[in-house]
């Protein structure tokens, strides 16, 4: 038997041995075990500050006016900017004045950046029921002078160009489906709907801005404007007005 034949025989014997091993092997065993995940949900009492989200860009901001906290609670108004229409000359004609933008500082671990944003508000729904809600507004007190207590009669504040974004910066999250464009607020006119989330909408924290100062600052200013009739009596004093915002369960 030559060398090549010996090598061939060794190879054949090896194959036969391997085949015998396969036929006598036991099937692999499969075991399973069940573990558990647990969580207990409790009612959100609204004591955790959600922060104020940037109405234009991702992140949170620290507004300079007002600085007071919101209403608190699981269904809450977290923030509403004050409307500042600046210093204006008295006029005997009908006049319309645009609001100033809102000064904020971005919340950053290293250093915050100051910038101006459109007038905006923020609401949070942490009830867990996702049953919806509605936000309304009214002018509770007419513009009244600080010294002589004189009122500006016939004024109207108009809110327009609403935009909404959520704290998660998630475009797929069901947003409030009703954003009223052109909300007219005047003394003794009653509540006006501003924004509404239907059943399945509006969970979490939402900011609604009137205009977008990043895209168009002048349009953002004119998105909150004050109209004063020419025949309204005026005195050379500072005026202020009370504006009341009401957030209610959509089912009410």
C-alpha positions in Angstrom: 0.0 0.0 0.0 1.5 3.3 -1.0 1.6 6.5 0.9 -1.2 8.1 -0.9 -3.5 5.1 -0.2 -2.7 5.3 3.5 -3.7 8.9 3.6 -6.9 8.2 1.8 -7.7 5.4 4.2 -7.0 7.6 7.2 -9.4 10.2 5.9 -12.2 7.7 5.3 -11.8 6.2 8.8 -12.0 9.8 10.2 -15.3 10.4 8.4 -16.7 7.2 9.6 -15.8 8.0 13.2 -17.4 11.5 13.0 -20.6 10.0 11.6 -20.9 7.6 14.5 -20.5 10.5 17.0 -23.4 12.5 15.4 -25.8 9.6 15.6 -25.2 9.0 19.3 -25.4 12.7 20.4 -28.3 13.9 22.7 -30.6 16.7 21.6 -29.8 20.1 23.3 -32.1 20.9 26.2 -34.1 24.2 26.3 -35.0 25.8 29.6 -37.2 28.9 30.2 -37.7 31.1 33.3 -40.1 34.0 33.9 -39.0 37.2 35.7 -41.2 40.2 36.4 -41.1 43.9 35.8 -43.0 46.1 38.4 -44.1 49.7 38.7 -46.7 51.4 40.7 -48.3 54.6 39.2 -49.4 57.2 41.7 -51.3 60.4 41.1 -49.2 63.3 40.0 -49.6 66.1 42.5 -47.9 68.6 40.3 -45.2 69.5 42.9 -42.4 68.9 40.4 -41.5 72.0 38.4 -41.6 71.0 34.7 -39.4 74.0 33.8 -40.2 76.3 30.9 -39.5 74.9 27.5 -38.1 77.1 24.7 -41.1 77.8 22.4 -38.9 77.7 19.3 -35.9 75.4 19.9 -35.2 72.3 21.9 -34.3 72.9 25.5 -35.5 74.9 28.4 -35.3 78.7 29.2 -35.5 81.0 32.1 -37.9 83.9 31.4 -37.2 87.3 33.1 -40.9 88.4 33.1 -42.8 87.1 34.9 -40.8 85.1 37.4 -43.7 83.7 39.5 -44.4 80.0 39.2 -47.5 78.6 37.5 -50.6 77.1 39.0 -49.2 73.7 39.9 -51.2 70.5 40.0 -51.4 67.6 37.5 -53.2 69.8 35.0 -51.4 73.1 35.1 -50.6 76.4 33.5 -46.8 76.6 34.0 -46.1 80.0 32.4 -47.7 82.9 30.5 -45.6 85.9 29.3 -46.8 89.4 30.2 -47.7 91.5 27.2 -45.7 94.7 27.0 -46.7 97.2 24.4 -44.0 99.7 25.3 -44.2 103.5 25.6 -46.5 105.2 23.1 -47.5 108.8 22.3 -51.1 109.6 22.9 -53.2 109.9 19.7 -56.7 111.0 18.7 -56.7 108.4 15.9 -57.3 104.6 16.0 -53.9 103.0 16.7 -52.5 99.5 16.9 -49.4 98.7 18.9 -47.3 95.6 18.6 -46.0 93.8 21.7 -42.4 93.5 22.6 -40.6 90.1 22.5 -39.9 88.1 25.6 -36.3 88.1 27.0 -35.2 84.6 28.1 -32.0 82.9 29.0 -31.4 79.4 27.8 -30.8 76.8 30.5 -27.3 75.4 29.8 -24.9 73.4 32.1 -22.0 75.7 31.1 -23.4 79.1 30.2 -26.9 80.3 29.3 -27.5 82.4 26.2 -29.8 85.4 26.3 -32.3 85.8 23.4 -35.7 87.1 22.6 -38.6 84.9 21.8 -42.2 85.4 20.8 -44.8 85.8 23.5 -45.8 82.3 24.7 -47.5 80.2 27.3 -47.0 76.7 28.6 -49.4 74.1 30.0 -48.8 70.5 31.4 -51.1 67.6 31.5 -49.7 64.9 33.8 -53.0 63.3 34.9 -52.3 60.1 32.9 -55.9 59.9 31.6 -55.1 61.7 28.3 -58.7 62.9 28.2 -57.9 66.3 26.8 -58.2 69.9 28.0 -59.0 73.4 26.9 -57.4 76.7 27.6 -59.4 80.0 27.5 -58.6 83.6 28.2 -60.4 86.8 29.2 -59.5 90.4 30.1 -60.6 90.5 33.7 -59.8 94.2 34.1 -59.5 97.0 31.5 -56.3 98.9 31.0 -56.3 101.2 34.0 -53.9 104.1 34.8 -51.8 103.6 37.9 -52.2 107.0 39.4 -55.6 108.4 38.6 -57.3 105.0 38.0 -58.6 106.0 34.6 -59.5 103.3 32.1 -58.8 103.0 28.4 -62.1 102.1 26.9 -62.7 100.0 23.9 -59.3 98.3 23.7 -58.7 94.9 22.1 -55.7 92.6 22.4 -55.4 90.1 19.4 -53.4 86.9 19.5 -52.5 85.4 16.2 -50.1 83.0 14.4 -50.1 80.3 17.1 -47.5 77.6 17.0 -47.2 74.6 19.4 -44.4 72.3 20.4 -43.9 69.7 23.2 -41.1 69.2 25.8 -40.1 66.0 24.1 -39.4 67.7 20.8 -41.4 64.8 19.3 -43.4 65.8 16.2 -45.2 62.4 16.3 -46.7 63.1 19.7 -50.5 63.9 19.4 -50.6 67.7 19.8 -53.6 69.8 20.7 -55.6 69.9 17.5 -57.3 73.2 18.0 -55.2 76.4 17.9 -57.3 79.5 17.5 -55.8 82.1 15.2 -57.0 85.6 15.9 -58.2 85.5 19.5 -59.7 88.9 20.4 -59.6 89.9 24.1 -61.5 92.9 25.4 -62.8 93.9 28.7 -66.1 92.2 29.7 -66.1 90.0 26.6 -66.0 86.8 28.5 -63.8 83.7 28.0 -62.3 83.1 24.6 -60.9 79.7 23.5 -57.2 79.7 22.8 -56.2 76.1 22.5 -57.8 72.7 23.0 -56.6 69.1 23.2 -59.2 66.4 22.4 -59.3 62.9 23.9 -55.9 61.3 23.2 -54.1 64.6 22.7 -52.1 67.0 24.7 -50.4 64.7 27.2 -47.2 66.1 28.8 -45.9 69.7 28.6 -46.7 72.0 25.7 -45.7 75.5 24.8 -47.8 77.7 22.5 -46.1 80.7 20.9 -47.7 83.6 19.0 -45.3 83.9 16.1 -41.7 82.7 15.8 -39.1 85.3 16.6 -36.3 83.1 15.1 -37.9 83.0 11.7 -39.5 86.5 11.7 -39.1 88.8 14.7 -41.3 91.6 13.4 -44.1 89.2 12.6 -43.7 87.7 16.1 -44.2 91.2 17.6 -47.3 91.8 15.6 -48.7 88.4 16.6 -49.7 90.0 19.9 -51.1 93.5 19.3 -53.2 96.1 21.1 -55.8 98.3 19.4 -56.9 101.5 21.1 -59.7 103.7 19.6 -58.9 107.3 18.9 -61.9 108.5 20.9 -60.8 106.6 24.1 -59.8 109.2 26.7 -56.2 109.0 27.7 -53.9 110.4 30.4 -50.1 110.5 30.5 -49.6 107.6 32.9 -48.7 103.9 32.9 -51.6 101.5 32.3 -52.0 97.9 33.2 -54.6 95.2 32.7 -55.4 91.9 34.2 -55.7 88.9 31.8 -57.0 85.7 33.2 -56.1 82.3 31.7 -58.2 79.2 32.5 -57.3 75.6 31.9 -60.0 73.0 32.3 -60.7 69.3 31.7 -62.0 69.0 28.1 -65.0 67.0 29.5 -66.2 69.9 31.6 
